[in-house]
Amino acid sequence: MNEFPLYLQLGFEHITDPNGYDHIIFIVALCAIYQLRDWRKVLILVTAFTIGHSITLALATLNYLHYRTEVIEFLIPVTILITALTNMFQKSRPDSLYMEDFPQNATPRYLMALFFGLIHGMGFSNFLRSLLGKEASIVNPLLAFNLGLELGQLLIVLIILTISWLLVDLLRVRRHDWKLILSGAVAGIAIILIKESDYWQELMGNTPQ
């Protein structure tokens, strides 16, 4: 059981590591349309994402799921770009500070988070499998790592919602403007990651050396 805290820490550090910022900016994209007072809605959304990546993280780590790593590394920024564009094209009133941006029917957004979580889980599994080679049983490490990921996600959510609260509620930045700025920045980063991915280069006919 001594391995549990170790893998808990590894999961937390993996998703909060600035060097692996693709997962971080996906969480940022998910949260971009919300404020601190929307925390219940965000919690449900992040839970949907967690369910998704928990499924494929477990299946891939247990070798029930096989895929090309470079394809997943391409699809992860694609999920980020789609989420950011969804935010940008969502209807809202640009003249309102406190417009409720959350759609009445949130089910499609939950399903999107769940589906994209499946893709991110395969990305998480690449890192976890590299650590588990000598483990006789991977159940406890898998559980601990996934719990660490969840704690890291919640920390990222708290930071983003706090920044949004400071800007929108205290500094009176329009919620619509903040949504567009944040989502636009995330979309720009996602496009760069897509173009830099090995699979994109392969699709464009540029074989990596």
C-alpha positions in Angstrom: 0.0 0.0 0.0 3.1 2.3 0.2 2.8 2.7 -3.5 -0.6 4.5 -3.3 0.7 7.9 -2.1 3.5 7.7 -4.7 1.1 7.2 -7.6 -1.4 9.7 -6.2 1.4 12.3 -6.3 2.5 11.2 -9.8 -1.1 11.6 -11.1 -1.4 15.1 -9.5 2.0 16.2 -10.8 1.4 14.8 -14.3 -1.7 16.9 -15.0 -0.4 20.0 -13.3 3.0 19.8 -15.0 3.5 22.9 -17.2 5.6 20.8 -19.6 2.4 18.8 -20.3 0.2 21.8 -20.7 -2.1 20.2 -23.3 -4.3 18.7 -20.6 -4.2 21.9 -18.6 -5.5 24.1 -21.4 -8.2 21.6 -22.1 -9.5 22.1 -18.5 -9.1 25.9 -19.1 -11.3 25.6 -22.2 -13.9 23.6 -20.4 -14.1 26.3 -17.7 -13.8 29.4 -19.9 -17.6 30.2 -20.0 -18.1 29.8 -16.2 -17.8 31.9 -13.1 -17.0 30.9 -9.6 -20.8 30.9 -8.7 -21.2 28.2 -11.4 -19.0 25.8 -9.5 -21.7 23.1 -9.3 -22.1 23.1 -13.1 -18.3 23.0 -13.5 -18.0 20.1 -11.1 -20.5 18.1 -13.1 -18.7 18.9 -16.3 -15.3 17.9 -14.9 -16.8 14.7 -13.5 -18.0 13.8 -17.0 -14.5 14.3 -18.3 -13.1 12.3 -15.4 -15.4 9.4 -16.1 -14.3 9.4 -19.7 -10.5 9.4 -19.1 -10.9 6.9 -16.2 -12.4 4.4 -18.6 -9.7 4.6 -21.3 -6.9 5.1 -18.8 -7.9 1.8 -17.2 -8.5 -0.1 -20.5 -5.2 1.1 -22.1 -3.1 0.5 -19.0 -4.5 -3.0 -18.6 -3.7 -3.6 -22.3 -7.3 -4.0 -23.4 -7.1 -1.0 -25.7 -4.4 -0.4 -28.3 -3.8 2.7 -30.5 -1.2 4.7 -32.2 0.4 7.1 -29.8 1.0 9.8 -32.4 -2.7 9.7 -33.4 -3.8 10.4 -29.7 -1.2 13.1 -29.4 -2.8 14.7 -32.5 -6.4 14.2 -31.3 -5.8 15.8 -27.9 -5.2 19.3 -29.2 -8.1 18.7 -31.6 -10.4 18.2 -28.6 -9.0 21.5 -27.2 -9.7 23.4 -30.4 -13.2 22.1 -30.7 -14.0 23.0 -27.1 -12.6 26.5 -27.5 -14.5 27.1 -30.7 -17.7 25.9 -29.1 -17.2 28.5 -26.4 -16.5 31.3 -28.9 -19.7 30.6 -30.9 -22.0 30.1 -28.0 -24.6 32.8 -27.9 -24.3 35.5 -25.2 -24.9 39.2 -24.9 -21.6 41.2 -25.2 -23.0 44.1 -23.2 -23.7 42.1 -20.1 -21.4 41.6 -17.1 -23.4 38.9 -15.5 -25.1 37.1 -18.5 -25.8 33.5 -17.7 -23.8 31.8 -20.5 -24.7 28.3 -19.5 -27.2 26.7 -22.0 -30.5 25.5 -20.7 -29.8 22.0 -22.1 -26.3 21.2 -20.9 -26.4 17.6 -21.9 -24.5 18.1 -25.2 -21.6 19.8 -23.3 -21.5 17.0 -20.7 -21.4 14.4 -23.5 -18.6 16.3 -25.2 -16.6 16.3 -22.0 -17.2 12.6 -21.5 -16.2 11.7 -25.1 -13.1 13.9 -25.1 -12.2 12.4 -21.8 -11.9 9.0 -23.5 -9.3 10.5 -25.8 -7.3 12.2 -23.0 -7.4 9.0 -20.9 -5.3 7.2 -23.7 -2.8 10.1 -23.4 -2.6 9.6 -19.7 -2.0 5.9 -20.1 1.2 6.4 -22.1 2.8 8.0 -19.0 1.3 5.5 -16.5 2.3 2.4 -18.5 5.9 3.7 -18.6 5.9 3.6 -14.8 4.2 0.2 -14.2 6.5 -2.2 -15.9 7.6 -4.0 -12.7 4.3 -3.8 -10.8 2.8 -7.2 -10.0 -0.6 -5.6 -9.5 -1.6 -2.4 -11.1 -5.0 -1.9 -9.5 -3.8 0.3 -6.6 -1.4 2.3 -8.8 -4.2 2.9 -11.4 -6.7 4.0 -8.7 -4.1 6.3 -7.0 -2.9 7.8 -10.3 -6.5 8.5 -11.4 -7.3 10.1 -8.1 -4.2 12.3 -8.4 -5.4 13.4 -11.8 -8.8 14.4 -10.4 -7.2 16.4 -7.6 -5.0 18.2 -10.1 -8.0 19.0 -12.3 -9.9 20.5 -9.4 -6.9 22.7 -8.6 -6.8 23.9 -12.1 -10.5 24.6 -12.1 -10.3 26.5 -8.8 -7.5 28.7 -10.2 -9.3 29.5 -13.5 -12.6 30.3 -11.7 -10.9 32.5 -9.2 -9.2 34.5 -12.0 -12.5 34.8 -13.7 -14.1 36.0 -10.5 -11.4 38.6 -10.0 -11.7 39.9 -13.6 -15.5 39.8 -14.1 -16.9 40.5 -10.6 -14.2 42.8 -9.2 -12.6 44.5 -12.2 -15.9 44.5 -14.1 -14.5 42.9 -17.3 -17.5 41.8 -19.5 -18.0 38.1 -19.2 -18.5 37.8 -22.9 -15.1 39.5 -23.6 -13.3 37.3 -21.0 -14.8 34.2 -22.6 -13.6 35.3 -26.1 -10.1 36.2 -25.0 -9.5 33.0 -23.0 -11.1 30.7 -25.6 -9.2 32.5 -28.4 -5.9 32.1 -26.7 -6.6 28.4 -26.0 -7.6 27.9 -29.7 -4.4 29.5 -30.9 -2.3 27.2 -28.7 -4.3 24.2 -29.9 -3.7 25.0 -33.5 0.1 25.2 -32.9 0.0 21.8 -31.1 -1.9 20.3 -34.0 0.5 21.6 -36.6 3.5 20.4 -34.6 2.2 16.9 -34.0 3.9 14.0 -35.8 0.5 12.7 -37.2 -0.3 16.1 -38.7 3.1 16.1 -40.4 2.4 12.6 -41.7 -1.0 13.7 -43.0 0.7 16.6 -44.8 3.3 14.3 -46.3 6.2 15.5 -44.1 7.8 12.3 -42.7 9.5 13.0 -39.4 13.3 12.4 -39.5 
